Amino acid sequence: MADLLEPLLHYGGHWVIPFGLAWLFWRSHWRVAGLCMIAANLIDLDHLLATPIFDPNRCSIGFHPLHMLWAALSYALMLVIPSWKARAFAAGCLWHLLVDGGDCVMQSF
């Protein structure tokens, strides 16, 4: 069951839930805001700096540069930018870290 639940939560969290969050916070622009949040998945490009690039047993949080505390603080600061697109991207980055953090928790079981 966990073998099915983990990828469902991970990929649903990265590709589906952002549109729901965009609808909640930027209803008049929810489609574009959802795409901005999805674009935040680009922070996974930092995986290219790791060897191996993908390790299913590695927790991204605190390992990859764009998944560290300083990065999360930068994303949080971006929430004050007076552009809903920038805030949607920042929220997407923070959501991405939350989803990846959930993966780390599930790996520990």
PyMOL commands that set and color helices and strands:
alter all, ss='L'
color gray80, all
select helices_A, chain A and resi 2-15+17-25+27-49+65-67+69-78+84-107
alter helices_A, ss='H'
color red, helices_A
deselect
rebuild
show_as cartoon
